[in-house]
């Protein structure tokens, strides 16, 4: 079947350009989801526990997110002990919500392509 040179309305339909690579990595997605659920921010140890990451791994991902202006890190003292408070920036919140909108479209497209749930269950059984 010959392909037409005319642009197709569906060209790039499934490219999902809004799936931001900075956000889409599993650990960073966990960090951002944790922070969006805690608007006042989270202390480093709490974020580490919620995301099941090591100190070094979380530090590295936070550095990437901070460089992208998605999170802010505030260093301070609590009961004479150093503490880092991690927060989603306003820009980070906006980018994360845009990312979720695209991710929701991915889920809708995949569900539509897979057909009714009963068909999917019988195909995987």
Backbone as XML, in Angstrom:
<?xml version="1.0"?>
<chain id="A" units="angstrom">
  <residue number="1" name="UNK">
    <atom name="N" x="0.843" y="-1.172" z="0.000"/>
    <atom name="CA" x="0.000" y="0.000" z="0.000"/>
    <atom name="C" x="0.895" y="1.243" z="0.000"/>
  </residue>
  <residue number="2" name="UNK">
    <atom name="N" x="0.695" y="2.132" z="-0.948"/>
    <atom name="CA" x="1.518" y="3.331" z="-1.074"/>
    <atom name="C" x="1.134" y="4.358" z="-0.022"/>
  </residue>
  <residue number="3" name="UNK">
    <atom name="N" x="2.115" y="5.024" z="0.490"/>
    <atom name="CA" x="1.884" y="6.055" z="1.508"/>
    <atom name="C" x="1.772" y="7.399" z="0.805"/>
  </residue>
  <residue number="4" name="UNK">
    <atom name="N" x="0.781" y="8.156" z="1.168"/>
    <atom name="CA" x="0.555" y="9.470" z="0.580"/>
    <atom name="C" x="1.559" y="10.469" z="1.142"/>
  </residue>
  <residue number="5" name="UNK">
    <atom name="N" x="1.922" y="11.471" z="0.323"/>
    <atom name="CA" x="2.810" y="12.528" z="0.790"/>
    <atom name="C" x="2.069" y="13.579" z="1.589"/>
  </residue>
  <residue number="6" name="UNK">
    <atom name="N" x="0.741" y="13.522" z="1.569"/>
    <atom name="CA" x="-0.068" y="14.481" z="2.331"/>
    <atom name="C" x="0.073" y="14.181" z="3.816"/>
  </residue>
  <residue number="7" name="UNK">
    <atom name="N" x="0.164" y="15.241" z="4.648"/>
    <atom name="CA" x="0.279" y="14.998" z="6.088"/>
    <atom name="C" x="-0.953" y="14.276" z="6.639"/>
  </residue>
  <residue number="8" name="UNK">
    <atom name="N" x="-0.707" y="13.321" z="7.480"/>
    <atom name="CA" x="-1.775" y="12.553" z="8.113"/>
    <atom name="C" x="-2.149" y="13.231" z="9.421"/>
  </residue>
  <residue number="9" name="UNK">
    <atom name="N" x="-3.440" y="13.313" z="9.699"/>
    <atom name="CA" x="-3.909" y="13.945" z="10.939"/>
    <atom name="C" x="-3.350" y="13.235" z="12.166"/>
  </residue>
  <residue number="10" name="UNK">
    <atom name="N" x="-3.031" y="11.968" z="12.030"/>
    <atom name="CA" x="-2.561" y="11.194" z="13.177"/>
    <atom name="C" x="-1.034" y="11.155" z="13.287"/>
  </residue>
  <residue number="11" name="UNK">
    <atom name="N" x="-0.312" y="11.861" z="12.403"/>
    <atom name="CA" x="1.147" y="11.860" z="12.510"/>
    <atom name="C" x="1.559" y="12.333" z="13.899"/>
  </residue>
  <residue number="12" name="UNK">
    <atom name="N" x="2.368" y="11.563" z="14.565"/>
    <atom name="CA" x="2.843" y="11.921" z="15.895"/>
    <atom name="C" x="1.810" y="11.753" z="16.991"/>
  </residue>
  <residue number="13" name="UNK">
    <atom name="N" x="0.684" y="11.145" z="16.676"/>
    <atom name="CA" x="-0.415" y="11.011" z="17.637"/>
    <atom name="C" x="0.037" y="10.370" z="18.940"/>
  </residue>
  <residue number="14" name="UNK">
    <atom name="N" x="0.936" y="9.417" z="18.860"/>
    <atom name="CA" x="1.368" y="8.695" z="20.047"/>
    <atom name="C" x="2.803" y="9.046" z="20.457"/>
  </residue>
  <residue number="15" name="UNK">
    <atom name="N" x="3.247" y="10.243" z="20.123"/>
    <atom name="CA" x="4.613" y="10.643" z="20.490"/>
    <atom name="C" x="4.706" y="11.158" z="21.924"/>
  </residue>
  <residue number="16" name="UNK">
    <atom name="N" x="3.596" y="11.639" z="22.466"/>
    <atom name="CA" x="3.508" y="12.089" z="23.863"/>
    <atom name="C" x="4.679" y="13.003" z="24.240"/>
  </residue>
  <residue number="17" name="UNK">
    <atom name="N" x="4.806" y="14.085" z="23.502"/>
    <atom name="CA" x="5.898" y="15.036" z="23.710"/>
    <atom name="C" x="5.929" y="15.593" z="25.135"/>
  </residue>
  <residue number="18" name="UNK">
    <atom name="N" x="4.798" y="15.621" z="25.821"/>
    <atom name="CA" x="4.744" y="16.171" z="27.170"/>
    <atom name="C" x="5.286" y="15.254" z="28.254"/>
  </residue>
  <residue number="19" name="UNK">
    <atom name="N" x="5.726" y="14.051" z="27.879"/>
    <atom name="CA" x="6.331" y="13.159" z="28.879"/>
    <atom name="C" x="7.770" y="13.596" z="29.088"/>
  </residue>
  <residue number="20" name="UNK">
    <atom name="N" x="7.921" y="14.570" z="29.948"/>
    <atom name="CA" x="9.187" y="15.218" z="30.265"/>
    <atom name="C" x="10.180" y="14.187" z="30.797"/>
  </residue>
  <residue number="21" name="UNK">
    <atom name="N" x="11.328" y="14.066" z="30.158"/>
    <atom name="CA" x="12.340" y="13.069" z="30.554"/>
    <atom name="C" x="12.858" y="13.297" z="31.969"/>
  </residue>
  <residue number="22" name="UNK">
    <atom name="N" x="12.913" y="14.543" z="32.392"/>
    <atom name="CA" x="13.378" y="14.823" z="33.756"/>
    <atom name="C" x="12.411" y="14.222" z="34.764"/>
  </residue>
  <residue number="23" name="UNK">
    <atom name="N" x="11.127" y="14.331" z="34.497"/>
    <atom name="CA" x="10.092" y="13.833" z="35.415"/>
    <atom name="C" x="9.870" y="12.336" z="35.251"/>
  </residue>
  <residue number="24" name="UNK">
    <atom name="N" x="9.977" y="11.841" z="34.038"/>
    <atom name="CA" x="9.534" y="10.480" z="33.720"/>
    <atom name="C" x="10.377" y="9.376" z="34.365"/>
  </residue>
  <residue number="25" name="UNK">
    <atom name="N" x="11.581" y="9.681" z="34.811"/>
    <atom name="CA" x="12.413" y="8.677" z="35.475"/>
    <atom name="C" x="11.730" y="8.259" z="36.780"/>
  </residue>
  <residue number="26" name="UNK">
    <atom name="N" x="11.708" y="6.961" z="37.066"/>
    <atom name="CA" x="10.931" y="6.392" z="38.175"/>
    <atom name="C" x="11.175" y="7.079" z="39.524"/>
  </residue>
  <residue number="27" name="UNK">
    <atom name="N" x="12.428" y="7.232" z="39.922"/>
    <atom name="CA" x="12.719" y="7.828" z="41.234"/>
    <atom name="C" x="12.263" y="9.278" z="41.287"/>
  </residue>
  <residue number="28" name="UNK">
    <atom name="N" x="12.497" y="10.035" z="40.205"/>
    <atom name="CA" x="12.082" y="11.443" z="40.203"/>
    <atom name="C" x="10.568" y="11.564" z="40.169"/>
  </residue>
  <residue number="29" name="UNK">
    <atom name="N" x="9.902" y="10.656" z="39.487"/>
    <atom name="CA" x="8.437" y="10.636" z="39.498"/>
    <atom name="C" x="7.941" y="10.381" z="40.918"/>
  </residue>
  <residue number="30" name="UNK">
    <atom name="N" x="8.596" y="9.487" z="41.639"/>
    <atom name="CA" x="8.239" y="9.216" z="43.041"/>
    <atom name="C" x="8.446" y="10.445" z="43.914"/>
  </residue>
  <residue number="31" name="UNK">
    <atom name="N" x="9.567" y="11.117" z="43.723"/>
    <atom name="CA" x="9.860" y="12.317" z="44.508"/>
    <atom name="C" x="8.800" y="13.384" z="44.253"/>
  </residue>
  <residue number="32" name="UNK">
    <atom name="N" x="8.509" y="13.660" z="42.989"/>
    <atom name="CA" x="7.541" y="14.705" z="42.666"/>
    <atom name="C" x="6.136" y="14.350" z="43.138"/>
  </residue>
  <residue number="33" name="UNK">
    <atom name="N" x="5.757" y="13.091" z="43.038"/>
    <atom name="CA" x="4.445" y="12.671" z="43.520"/>
    <atom name="C" x="4.356" y="12.837" z="45.031"/>
  </residue>
  <residue number="34" name="UNK">
    <atom name="N" x="5.422" y="12.488" z="45.733"/>
    <atom name="CA" x="5.454" y="12.674" z="47.192"/>
    <atom name="C" x="5.326" y="14.147" z="47.552"/>
  </residue>
  <residue number="35" name="UNK">
    <atom name="N" x="6.030" y="14.995" z="46.819"/>
    <atom name="CA" x="6.015" y="16.420" z="47.135"/>
    <atom name="C" x="4.697" y="17.097" z="46.766"/>
  </residue>
  <residue number="36" name="UNK">
    <atom name="N" x="4.062" y="16.653" z="45.692"/>
    <atom name="CA" x="2.767" y="17.243" z="45.344"/>
    <atom name="C" x="1.722" y="16.850" z="46.391"/>
  </residue>
  <residue number="37" name="UNK">
    <atom name="N" x="1.907" y="15.702" z="47.018"/>
    <atom name="CA" x="0.991" y="15.252" z="48.074"/>
    <atom name="C" x="1.265" y="15.943" z="49.411"/>
  </residue>
  <residue number="38" name="UNK">
    <atom name="N" x="2.399" y="16.614" z="49.520"/>
    <atom name="CA" x="2.792" y="17.316" z="50.752"/>
    <atom name="C" x="3.202" y="18.743" z="50.396"/>
  </residue>
  <residue number="39" name="UNK">
    <atom name="N" x="2.233" y="19.626" z="50.178"/>
    <atom name="CA" x="2.533" y="20.984" z="49.700"/>
    <atom name="C" x="3.452" y="21.802" z="50.611"/>
  </residue>
  <residue number="40" name="UNK">
    <atom name="N" x="3.498" y="21.489" z="51.909"/>
    <atom name="CA" x="4.383" y="22.226" z="52.821"/>
    <atom name="C" x="5.812" y="21.717" z="52.747"/>
  </residue>
  <residue number="41" name="UNK">
    <atom name="N" x="6.026" y="20.632" z="52.007"/>
    <atom name="CA" x="7.353" y="20.069" z="51.845"/>
    <atom name="C" x="7.574" y="18.871" z="52.745"/>
  </residue>
  <residue number="42" name="UNK">
    <atom name="N" x="8.684" y="18.227" z="52.511"/>
    <atom name="CA" x="9.068" y="17.047" z="53.288"/>
    <atom name="C" x="10.532" y="17.151" z="53.678"/>
  </residue>
  <residue number="43" name="UNK">
    <atom name="N" x="10.826" y="16.720" z="54.884"/>
    <atom name="CA" x="12.213" y="16.616" z="55.309"/>
    <atom name="C" x="12.874" y="15.495" z="54.516"/>
  </residue>
  <residue number="44" name="UNK">
    <atom name="N" x="14.147" y="15.648" z="54.254"/>
    <atom name="CA" x="14.911" y="14.683" z="53.462"/>
    <atom name="C" x="14.681" y="13.239" z="53.923"/>
  </residue>
  <residue number="45" name="UNK">
    <atom name="N" x="14.777" y="12.935" z="55.244"/>
    <atom name="CA" x="14.590" y="11.530" z="55.664"/>
    <atom name="C" x="13.175" y="11.002" z="55.365"/>
  </residue>
  <residue number="46" name="UNK">
    <atom name="N" x="12.183" y="11.873" z="55.481"/>
    <atom name="CA" x="10.802" y="11.451" z="55.186"/>
    <atom name="C" x="10.636" y="11.164" z="53.694"/>
  </residue>
  <residue number="47" name="UNK">
    <atom name="N" x="11.205" y="12.017" z="52.867"/>
    <atom name="CA" x="11.137" y="11.813" z="51.423"/>
    <atom name="C" x="11.892" y="10.550" z="51.024"/>
  </residue>
  <residue number="48" name="UNK">
    <atom name="N" x="13.034" y="10.337" z="51.640"/>
    <atom name="CA" x="13.838" y="9.133" z="51.394"/>
    <atom name="C" x="13.029" y="7.868" z="51.716"/>
  </residue>
  <residue number="49" name="UNK">
    <atom name="N" x="12.326" y="7.902" z="52.848"/>
    <atom name="CA" x="11.525" y="6.747" z="53.273"/>
    <atom name="C" x="10.343" y="6.524" z="52.325"/>
  </residue>
  <residue number="50" name="UNK">
    <atom name="N" x="9.638" y="7.589" z="51.966"/>
    <atom name="CA" x="8.471" y="7.459" z="51.089"/>
    <atom name="C" x="8.841" y="6.915" z="49.706"/>
  </residue>
  <residue number="51" name="UNK">
    <atom name="N" x="10.008" y="7.313" z="49.224"/>
    <atom name="CA" x="10.434" y="6.907" z="47.876"/>
    <atom name="C" x="11.311" y="5.663" z="47.862"/>
  </residue>
  <residue number="52" name="UNK">
    <atom name="N" x="11.662" y="5.179" z="49.060"/>
    <atom name="CA" x="12.505" y="3.985" z="49.189"/>
    <atom name="C" x="13.826" y="4.151" z="48.430"/>
  </residue>
  <residue number="53" name="UNK">
    <atom name="N" x="14.502" y="5.277" z="48.710"/>
    <atom name="CA" x="15.775" y="5.576" z="48.068"/>
    <atom name="C" x="16.883" y="5.687" z="49.111"/>
  </residue>
  <residue number="54" name="UNK">
    <atom name="N" x="18.110" y="5.518" z="48.674"/>
    <atom name="CA" x="19.259" y="5.729" z="49.559"/>
    <atom name="C" x="19.547" y="7.230" z="49.634"/>
  </residue>
  <residue number="55" name="UNK">
    <atom name="N" x="20.349" y="7.631" z="50.610"/>
    <atom name="CA" x="20.736" y="9.039" z="50.739"/>
    <atom name="C" x="21.352" y="9.563" z="49.443"/>
  </residue>
  <residue number="56" name="UNK">
    <atom name="N" x="22.328" y="8.833" z="48.923"/>
    <atom name="CA" x="23.038" y="9.270" z="47.724"/>
    <atom name="C" x="22.147" y="9.334" z="46.508"/>
  </residue>
  <residue number="57" name="UNK">
    <atom name="N" x="21.294" y="8.327" z="46.359"/>
    <atom name="CA" x="20.396" y="8.287" z="45.215"/>
    <atom name="C" x="19.406" y="9.448" z="45.274"/>
  </residue>
  <residue number="58" name="UNK">
    <atom name="N" x="18.806" y="9.677" z="46.434"/>
    <atom name="CA" x="17.861" y="10.779" z="46.578"/>
    <atom name="C" x="18.565" y="12.113" z="46.351"/>
  </residue>
  <residue number="59" name="UNK">
    <atom name="N" x="19.762" y="12.275" z="46.887"/>
    <atom name="CA" x="20.516" y="13.525" z="46.699"/>
    <atom name="C" x="20.742" y="13.810" z="45.217"/>
  </residue>
  <residue number="60" name="UNK">
    <atom name="N" x="21.118" y="12.795" z="44.480"/>
    <atom name="CA" x="21.384" y="12.969" z="43.045"/>
    <atom name="C" x="20.115" y="13.361" z="42.296"/>
  </residue>
  <residue number="61" name="UNK">
    <atom name="N" x="19.008" y="12.677" z="42.574"/>
    <atom name="CA" x="17.750" y="12.999" z="41.889"/>
    <atom name="C" x="17.251" y="14.384" z="42.277"/>
  </residue>
  <residue number="62" name="UNK">
    <atom name="N" x="17.422" y="14.755" z="43.533"/>
    <atom name="CA" x="17.029" y="16.100" z="43.958"/>
    <atom name="C" x="17.865" y="17.160" z="43.250"/>
  </residue>
  <residue number="63" name="UNK">
    <atom name="N" x="19.146" y="16.882" z="43.030"/>
    <atom name="CA" x="20.007" y="17.829" z="42.320"/>
    <atom name="C" x="19.509" y="18.042" z="40.890"/>
  </residue>
  <residue number="64" name="UNK">
    <atom name="N" x="19.109" y="16.963" z="40.223"/>
    <atom name="CA" x="18.573" y="17.060" z="38.858"/>
    <atom name="C" x="17.278" y="17.875" z="38.866"/>
  </residue>
  <residue number="65" name="UNK">
    <atom name="N" x="16.402" y="17.583" z="39.820"/>
    <atom name="CA" x="15.122" y="18.290" z="39.900"/>
    <atom name="C" x="15.316" y="19.758" z="40.278"/>
  </residue>
  <residue number="66" name="UNK">
    <atom name="N" x="16.295" y="20.031" z="41.133"/>
    <atom name="CA" x="16.567" y="21.412" z="41.522"/>
    <atom name="C" x="17.147" y="22.191" z="40.336"/>
  </residue>
  <residue number="67" name="UNK">
    <atom name="N" x="18.034" y="21.570" z="39.593"/>
    <atom name="CA" x="18.618" y="22.217" z="38.420"/>
    <atom name="C" x="17.541" y="22.559" z="37.388"/>
  </residue>
  <residue number="68" name="UNK">
    <atom name="N" x="16.504" y="21.731" z="37.300"/>
    <atom name="CA" x="15.391" y="21.961" z="36.370"/>
    <atom name="C" x="14.340" y="22.901" z="36.963"/>
  </residue>
  <residue number="69" name="UNK">
    <atom name="N" x="14.591" y="23.441" z="38.144"/>
    <atom name="CA" x="13.674" y="24.347" z="38.856"/>
    <atom name="C" x="12.330" y="23.682" z="39.175"/>
  </residue>
  <residue number="70" name="UNK">
    <atom name="N" x="12.360" y="22.382" z="39.450"/>
    <atom name="CA" x="11.144" y="21.673" z="39.837"/>
    <atom name="C" x="10.995" y="21.591" z="41.342"/>
  </residue>
  <residue number="71" name="UNK">
    <atom name="N" x="12.113" y="21.576" z="42.051"/>
    <atom name="CA" x="12.080" y="21.522" z="43.514"/>
    <atom name="C" x="13.021" y="22.569" z="44.096"/>
  </residue>
  <residue number="72" name="UNK">
    <atom name="N" x="12.730" y="22.935" z="45.335"/>
    <atom name="CA" x="13.644" y="23.793" z="46.087"/>
    <atom name="C" x="14.078" y="23.033" z="47.326"/>
  </residue>
  <residue number="73" name="UNK">
    <atom name="N" x="15.307" y="23.287" z="47.752"/>
    <atom name="CA" x="15.860" y="22.651" z="48.944"/>
    <atom name="C" x="16.245" y="23.754" z="49.914"/>
  </residue>
  <residue number="74" name="UNK">
    <atom name="N" x="15.706" y="23.656" z="51.114"/>
    <atom name="CA" x="16.006" y="24.652" z="52.144"/>
    <atom name="C" x="16.737" y="23.963" z="53.281"/>
  </residue>
  <residue number="75" name="UNK">
    <atom name="N" x="17.959" y="24.400" z="53.509"/>
    <atom name="CA" x="18.760" y="23.813" z="54.588"/>
    <atom name="C" x="18.583" y="24.656" z="55.839"/>
  </residue>
  <residue number="76" name="UNK">
    <atom name="N" x="18.395" y="23.982" z="56.944"/>
    <atom name="CA" x="18.194" y="24.672" z="58.201"/>
    <atom name="C" x="18.537" y="23.780" z="59.376"/>
  </residue>
  <residue number="77" name="UNK">
    <atom name="N" x="18.080" y="24.183" z="60.551"/>
    <atom name="CA" x="18.330" y="23.440" z="61.785"/>
    <atom name="C" x="16.992" y="23.161" z="62.471"/>
  </residue>
  <residue number="78" name="UNK">
    <atom name="N" x="16.845" y="21.954" z="62.982"/>
    <atom name="CA" x="15.706" y="21.580" z="63.812"/>
    <atom name="C" x="16.285" y="20.878" z="65.036"/>
  </residue>
  <residue number="79" name="UNK">
    <atom name="N" x="16.042" y="21.451" z="66.188"/>
    <atom name="CA" x="16.583" y="20.934" z="67.450"/>
    <atom name="C" x="18.101" y="20.728" z="67.358"/>
  </residue>
  <residue number="80" name="UNK">
    <atom name="N" x="18.766" y="21.756" z="66.866"/>
    <atom name="CA" x="20.224" y="21.764" z="66.712"/>
    <atom name="C" x="20.769" y="20.673" z="65.791"/>
  </residue>
  <residue number="81" name="UNK">
    <atom name="N" x="19.927" y="20.172" z="64.913"/>
    <atom name="CA" x="20.371" y="19.167" z="63.943"/>
    <atom name="C" x="20.093" y="19.709" z="62.540"/>
  </residue>
  <residue number="82" name="UNK">
    <atom name="N" x="21.010" y="19.480" z="61.611"/>
    <atom name="CA" x="20.778" y="19.964" z="60.243"/>
    <atom name="C" x="19.581" y="19.248" z="59.617"/>
  </residue>
  <residue number="83" name="UNK">
    <atom name="N" x="18.811" y="20.004" z="58.857"/>
    <atom name="CA" x="17.656" y="19.421" z="58.167"/>
    <atom name="C" x="17.512" y="20.074" z="56.801"/>
  </residue>
  <residue number="84" name="UNK">
    <atom name="N" x="17.206" y="19.266" z="55.808"/>
    <atom name="CA" x="16.914" y="19.765" z="54.473"/>
    <atom name="C" x="15.430" y="19.551" z="54.211"/>
  </residue>
  <residue number="85" name="UNK">
    <atom name="N" x="14.742" y="20.654" z="53.893"/>
    <atom name="CA" x="13.330" y="20.598" z="53.566"/>
    <atom name="C" x="13.196" y="20.669" z="52.046"/>
  </residue>
  <residue number="86" name="UNK">
    <atom name="N" x="12.500" y="19.712" z="51.477"/>
    <atom name="CA" x="12.322" y="19.619" z="50.031"/>
    <atom name="C" x="10.901" y="20.051" z="49.687"/>
  </residue>
  <residue number="87" name="UNK">
    <atom name="N" x="10.785" y="20.968" z="48.721"/>
    <atom name="CA" x="9.474" y="21.464" z="48.301"/>
    <atom name="C" x="9.397" y="21.510" z="46.781"/>
  </residue>
  <residue number="88" name="UNK">
    <atom name="N" x="8.185" y="21.358" z="46.290"/>
    <atom name="CA" x="7.899" y="21.547" z="44.883"/>
    <atom name="C" x="7.838" y="23.048" z="44.622"/>
  </residue>
  <residue number="89" name="UNK">
    <atom name="N" x="8.500" y="23.537" z="43.586"/>
    <atom name="CA" x="8.409" y="24.954" z="43.235"/>
    <atom name="C" x="7.083" y="25.185" z="42.504"/>
  </residue>
  <residue number="90" name="UNK">
    <atom name="N" x="6.622" y="26.421" z="42.419"/>
    <atom name="CA" x="5.413" y="26.692" z="41.622"/>
    <atom name="C" x="5.578" y="26.227" z="40.168"/>
  </residue>
  <residue number="91" name="UNK">
    <atom name="N" x="6.747" y="26.472" z="39.588"/>
    <atom name="CA" x="6.997" y="26.008" z="38.219"/>
    <atom name="C" x="6.990" y="24.478" z="38.168"/>
  </residue>
  <residue number="92" name="UNK">
    <atom name="N" x="7.556" y="23.847" z="39.193"/>
    <atom name="CA" x="7.584" y="22.390" z="39.258"/>
    <atom name="C" x="6.189" y="21.801" z="39.352"/>
  </residue>
  <residue number="93" name="UNK">
    <atom name="N" x="5.349" y="22.439" z="40.148"/>
    <atom name="CA" x="3.959" y="21.979" z="40.267"/>
    <atom name="C" x="3.252" y="22.064" z="38.913"/>
  </residue>
  <residue number="94" name="UNK">
    <atom name="N" x="3.445" y="23.175" z="38.222"/>
    <atom name="CA" x="2.822" y="23.347" z="36.908"/>
    <atom name="C" x="3.300" y="22.308" z="35.909"/>
  </residue>
  <residue number="95" name="UNK">
    <atom name="N" x="4.616" y="22.109" z="35.847"/>
    <atom name="CA" x="5.165" y="21.116" z="34.911"/>
    <atom name="C" x="4.712" y="19.712" z="35.262"/>
  </residue>
  <residue number="96" name="UNK">
    <atom name="N" x="4.628" y="19.415" z="36.555"/>
    <atom name="CA" x="4.196" y="18.086" z="36.981"/>
    <atom name="C" x="2.731" y="17.854" z="36.600"/>
  </residue>
  <residue number="97" name="UNK">
    <atom name="N" x="1.881" y="18.850" z="36.796"/>
    <atom name="CA" x="0.468" y="18.709" z="36.433"/>
    <atom name="C" x="0.296" y="18.567" z="34.917"/>
  </residue>
  <residue number="98" name="UNK">
    <atom name="N" x="1.112" y="19.285" z="34.132"/>
    <atom name="CA" x="1.085" y="19.121" z="32.672"/>
    <atom name="C" x="1.507" y="17.702" z="32.293"/>
  </residue>
  <residue number="99" name="UNK">
    <atom name="N" x="2.532" y="17.211" z="32.956"/>
    <atom name="CA" x="3.019" y="15.856" z="32.725"/>
    <atom name="C" x="1.909" y="14.837" z="33.010"/>
  </residue>
  <residue number="100" name="UNK">
    <atom name="N" x="1.202" y="15.038" z="34.131"/>
    <atom name="CA" x="0.110" y="14.116" z="34.483"/>
    <atom name="C" x="-0.993" y="14.118" z="33.444"/>
  </residue>
  <residue number="101" name="UNK">
    <atom name="N" x="-1.280" y="15.269" z="32.862"/>
    <atom name="CA" x="-2.301" y="15.358" z="31.815"/>
    <atom name="C" x="-1.909" y="14.487" z="30.621"/>
  </residue>
  <residue number="102" name="UNK">
    <atom name="N" x="-0.639" y="14.559" z="30.227"/>
    <atom name="CA" x="-0.164" y="13.733" z="29.117"/>
    <atom name="C" x="-0.187" y="12.257" z="29.511"/>
  </residue>
  <residue number="103" name="UNK">
    <atom name="N" x="0.217" y="11.951" z="30.720"/>
    <atom name="CA" x="0.224" y="10.564" z="31.185"/>
    <atom name="C" x="-1.197" y="9.994" z="31.211"/>
  </residue>
  <residue number="104" name="UNK">
    <atom name="N" x="-2.161" y="10.807" z="31.600"/>
    <atom name="CA" x="-3.560" y="10.367" z="31.570"/>
    <atom name="C" x="-3.990" y="10.045" z="30.142"/>
  </residue>
  <residue number="105" name="UNK">
    <atom name="N" x="-3.511" y="10.830" z="29.170"/>
    <atom name="CA" x="-3.841" y="10.557" z="27.764"/>
    <atom name="C" x="-3.231" y="9.224" z="27.327"/>
  </residue>
  <residue number="106" name="UNK">
    <atom name="N" x="-2.017" y="8.936" z="27.782"/>
    <atom name="CA" x="-1.381" y="7.652" z="27.471"/>
    <atom name="C" x="-2.254" y="6.509" z="27.988"/>
  </residue>
  <residue number="107" name="UNK">
    <atom name="N" x="-2.736" y="6.625" z="29.220"/>
    <atom name="CA" x="-3.562" y="5.579" z="29.818"/>
    <atom name="C" x="-4.871" y="5.430" z="29.040"/>
  </residue>
  <residue number="108" name="UNK">
    <atom name="N" x="-5.502" y="6.557" z="28.686"/>
    <atom name="CA" x="-6.761" y="6.483" z="27.906"/>
    <atom name="C" x="-6.525" y="5.818" z="26.555"/>
  </residue>
  <residue number="109" name="UNK">
    <atom name="N" x="-5.456" y="6.208" z="25.864"/>
    <atom name="CA" x="-5.160" y="5.621" z="24.552"/>
    <atom name="C" x="-4.893" y="4.124" z="24.665"/>
  </residue>
  <residue number="110" name="UNK">
    <atom name="N" x="-4.123" y="3.736" z="25.673"/>
    <atom name="CA" x="-3.809" y="2.314" z="25.850"/>
    <atom name="C" x="-5.061" y="1.516" z="26.202"/>
  </residue>
  <residue number="111" name="UNK">
    <atom name="N" x="-5.908" y="2.062" z="27.066"/>
    <atom name="CA" x="-7.143" y="1.365" z="27.446"/>
    <atom name="C" x="-8.063" y="1.222" z="26.243"/>
  </residue>
  <residue number="112" name="UNK">
    <atom name="N" x="-8.153" y="2.274" z="25.448"/>
    <atom name="CA" x="-9.000" y="2.221" z="24.252"/>
    <atom name="C" x="-8.477" y="1.175" z="23.278"/>
  </residue>
  <residue number="113" name="UNK">
    <atom name="N" x="-7.167" y="1.116" z="23.097"/>
    <atom name="CA" x="-6.565" y="0.156" z="22.179"/>
    <atom name="C" x="-6.705" y="-1.275" z="22.682"/>
  </residue>
  <residue number="114" name="UNK">
    <atom name="N" x="-6.679" y="-1.456" z="23.995"/>
    <atom name="CA" x="-6.766" y="-2.799" z="24.576"/>
    <atom name="C" x="-8.189" y="-3.334" z="24.522"/>
  </residue>
  <residue number="115" name="UNK">
    <atom name="N" x="-9.179" y="-2.475" z="24.415"/>
    <atom name="CA" x="-10.563" y="-2.916" z="24.368"/>
    <atom name="C" x="-11.141" y="-3.054" z="25.759"/>
  </residue>
  <residue number="116" name="UNK">
    <atom name="N" x="-12.331" y="-3.614" z="25.851"/>
    <atom name="CA" x="-12.987" y="-3.769" z="27.156"/>
    <atom name="C" x="-12.132" y="-4.585" z="28.131"/>
  </residue>
  <residue number="117" name="UNK">
    <atom name="N" x="-12.289" y="-4.294" z="29.392"/>
    <atom name="CA" x="-11.511" y="-4.970" z="30.440"/>
    <atom name="C" x="-11.681" y="-6.479" z="30.374"/>
  </residue>
  <residue number="118" name="UNK">
    <atom name="N" x="-12.878" y="-6.937" z="30.038"/>
    <atom name="CA" x="-13.103" y="-8.385" z="29.985"/>
    <atom name="C" x="-12.267" y="-9.024" z="28.878"/>
  </residue>
  <residue number="119" name="UNK">
    <atom name="N" x="-12.077" y="-8.308" z="27.750"/>
    <atom name="CA" x="-11.226" y="-8.831" z="26.685"/>
    <atom name="C" x="-9.781" y="-8.920" z="27.151"/>
  </residue>
  <residue number="120" name="UNK">
    <atom name="N" x="-9.334" y="-7.906" z="27.863"/>
    <atom name="CA" x="-7.957" y="-7.872" z="28.350"/>
    <atom name="C" x="-7.715" y="-9.021" z="29.329"/>
  </residue>
  <residue number="121" name="UNK">
    <atom name="N" x="-8.662" y="-9.261" z="30.212"/>
    <atom name="CA" x="-8.518" y="-10.320" z="31.229"/>
    <atom name="C" x="-8.394" y="-11.697" z="30.544"/>
  </residue>
  <residue number="122" name="UNK">
    <atom name="N" x="-9.175" y="-11.959" z="29.503"/>
    <atom name="CA" x="-9.119" y="-13.261" z="28.847"/>
    <atom name="C" x="-7.854" y="-13.410" z="28.025"/>
  </residue>
  <residue number="123" name="UNK">
    <atom name="N" x="-7.301" y="-12.288" z="27.517"/>
    <atom name="CA" x="-6.067" y="-12.352" z="26.729"/>
    <atom name="C" x="-4.866" y="-12.652" z="27.607"/>
  </residue>
  <residue number="124" name="UNK">
    <atom name="N" x="-4.890" y="-12.184" z="28.860"/>
    <atom name="CA" x="-3.742" y="-12.380" z="29.740"/>
    <atom name="C" x="-3.874" y="-13.626" z="30.602"/>
  </residue>
  <residue number="125" name="UNK">
    <atom name="N" x="-5.023" y="-14.233" z="30.631"/>
    <atom name="CA" x="-5.221" y="-15.397" z="31.488"/>
    <atom name="C" x="-4.619" y="-16.644" z="30.892"/>
  </residue>
</chain>
